[in-house]
Amino acid sequence: MSSRFIRSFVCLLLLSVLAFVGCSHKDDRTINVADDDPEMLAAIAKARETLPKFWAEFDHPQPKEENFCLKVGIKDGKETEHFWTEKIEKKDAKIFGTIANDPDLVHNVKLGDRIEIPEADISDWFYMRDGKLVGNYTLRVLFKQMPAAEVAKYKALLADP
């Protein structure tokens, strides 16, 4: 498979355990999206545009705001795969997170690796507020490739469907 695909993860376990365990999902289902897909590019642009909102909440979380996660593109040669990272930390003007998905395409990271995250490589973000997902713009693009029942379950989790 070439770098012509953005590897986006739809976590099957998200529906039942996200609110309790964060963004870690070993049994992910991968949905491929062409890297020039206009809807996905718009979702990534919106996520990047609204990243200051994420950082404002991350720096000063309100009650019932938790599980702050960033999606980051990891390159390995000509391939790029997007991973959710958890346990986000800002330290010495750098961003760090823990890889929360098993790799499918790249081989330079694995589940559980602690990595430095260049802000330019962030493709999405989310956090939980009172049991609802805030952010996760790329998920919405994937709805057109999911069964209706699955879409309904995810929309029920979104703070802003």
C-alpha positions as CSV (number, residue, x, y, z in Angstrom):
1,M,0.0,0.0,0.0
2,S,1.4,3.4,-0.9
3,S,1.4,6.8,0.9
4,R,-1.6,7.7,-1.3
5,F,-3.8,6.8,1.6
6,I,-4.4,8.5,4.9
7,R,-4.8,5.7,7.4
8,S,-7.7,6.6,9.7
9,F,-8.8,4.5,12.6
10,V,-12.3,3.8,13.7
11,C,-12.1,2.2,17.0
12,L,-14.6,-0.6,17.5
13,L,-14.1,-0.5,21.2
14,L,-14.7,3.2,21.3
15,L,-18.4,2.8,21.8
16,S,-18.2,0.8,24.9
17,V,-15.0,1.8,26.7
18,L,-13.7,5.2,25.5
19,A,-15.2,7.1,28.3
20,F,-13.5,4.8,30.8
21,V,-10.1,4.0,29.2
22,G,-9.1,6.9,26.9
23,C,-8.2,6.4,23.3
24,S,-6.3,3.1,23.5
25,H,-7.7,0.4,21.1
26,K,-5.8,-2.7,20.2
27,D,-8.6,-4.1,18.0
28,D,-9.1,-1.2,15.6
29,R,-10.8,-1.4,12.2
30,T,-8.9,0.6,9.6
31,I,-10.7,2.7,6.9
32,N,-8.6,3.9,4.1
33,V,-9.2,7.4,2.7
34,A,-7.3,8.8,-0.3
35,D,-4.8,11.5,0.8
36,D,-6.4,14.0,-1.5
37,D,-10.0,13.4,-0.3
38,P,-11.5,16.9,0.0
39,E,-13.7,16.0,3.0
40,M,-10.9,14.5,5.0
41,L,-8.6,17.4,4.1
42,A,-11.3,19.8,5.3
43,A,-11.8,17.8,8.5
44,I,-8.0,17.9,9.2
45,A,-8.0,21.7,8.5
46,K,-10.8,22.2,10.9
47,A,-9.1,20.2,13.6
48,R,-5.9,22.2,13.1
49,E,-7.8,25.5,13.1
50,T,-9.5,24.6,16.4
51,L,-6.4,23.2,18.0
52,P,-6.2,26.3,20.3
53,K,-9.6,25.3,21.7
54,F,-8.1,21.9,22.6
55,W,-5.1,23.4,24.2
56,A,-7.2,25.9,26.2
57,E,-9.3,23.0,27.7
58,F,-6.2,20.8,28.1
59,D,-4.4,23.5,30.1
60,H,-7.4,24.3,32.2
61,P,-9.9,21.4,32.1
62,Q,-13.3,21.9,33.4
63,P,-15.0,19.4,35.7
64,K,-15.9,16.2,33.7
65,E,-13.3,16.9,30.9
66,E,-10.9,14.1,30.5
67,N,-9.1,11.7,28.1
68,F,-7.4,14.4,26.0
69,C,-6.1,12.7,22.8
70,L,-4.3,13.8,19.6
71,K,-4.3,12.1,16.2
72,V,-0.8,12.4,14.6
73,G,0.5,11.4,11.2
74,I,3.6,9.2,11.5
75,K,5.8,8.8,8.4
76,D,7.9,5.8,7.7
77,G,9.6,6.1,4.4
78,K,6.9,6.8,1.8
79,E,4.1,5.6,4.0
80,T,2.0,7.7,6.4
81,E,-0.3,6.3,9.1
82,H,-2.4,8.3,11.5
83,F,-2.5,7.3,15.2
84,W,-4.4,8.4,18.2
85,T,-2.1,9.3,21.0
86,E,-3.0,9.5,24.7
87,K,-1.4,10.6,27.9
88,I,-0.7,13.9,26.3
89,E,1.9,16.1,28.0
90,K,3.5,19.5,27.2
91,K,7.0,19.8,28.6
92,D,9.7,22.3,27.7
93,A,7.7,23.7,24.8
94,K,7.3,20.1,23.3
95,I,4.3,17.9,23.0
96,F,4.5,14.2,24.0
97,G,2.0,11.4,23.7
98,T,1.7,7.6,23.8
99,I,0.7,5.7,20.7
100,A,-2.7,4.2,21.3
101,N,-3.3,2.1,18.2
102,D,-1.5,-0.9,16.7
103,P,0.3,0.1,13.5
104,D,-1.0,-1.3,10.3
105,L,1.3,0.4,7.7
106,V,4.3,1.9,9.3
107,H,7.0,0.1,11.3
108,N,8.8,2.8,13.2
109,V,6.3,3.0,16.1
110,K,4.2,0.5,18.0
111,L,1.4,0.5,20.5
112,G,2.6,2.1,23.8
113,D,5.5,4.0,22.4
114,R,6.0,7.4,23.9
115,I,6.7,9.9,21.1
116,E,7.4,13.6,20.6
117,I,4.6,15.1,18.6
118,P,5.4,18.0,16.2
119,E,2.3,20.3,16.3
120,A,2.4,20.4,12.4
121,D,1.8,16.6,12.4
122,I,-1.4,16.8,14.4
123,S,-4.4,15.8,12.2
124,D,-7.2,15.7,14.8
125,W,-7.9,15.9,18.5
126,F,-10.7,15.0,21.0
127,Y,-11.4,14.9,24.7
128,M,-14.4,13.7,26.7
129,R,-16.7,16.2,28.3
130,D,-19.4,14.7,30.5
131,G,-19.3,11.4,28.6
132,K,-19.4,13.0,25.2
133,L,-16.7,13.4,22.5
134,V,-15.6,16.9,21.8
135,G,-13.7,17.3,18.5
136,N,-12.8,14.1,16.5
137,Y,-13.5,15.8,13.2
138,T,-12.0,13.1,11.0
139,L,-14.5,10.5,12.4
140,R,-17.4,12.4,10.8
141,V,-15.8,12.0,7.3
142,L,-15.8,8.2,7.8
143,F,-19.5,8.0,8.5
144,K,-20.2,7.6,4.7
145,Q,-18.2,4.3,4.8
146,M,-19.9,2.9,7.9
147,P,-23.1,1.0,8.4
148,A,-26.0,3.2,9.5
149,A,-26.3,1.6,12.9
150,E,-22.6,2.2,13.6
151,V,-22.9,5.8,12.5
152,A,-25.9,6.3,14.9
153,K,-23.9,4.9,17.8
154,Y,-21.0,7.3,17.1
155,K,-23.2,10.3,16.6
156,A,-24.8,9.6,20.0
157,L,-21.3,9.9,21.5
158,L,-20.5,13.2,19.9
159,A,-21.0,16.4,21.8
160,D,-21.6,18.1,18.4
161,P,-22.8,15.5,15.9
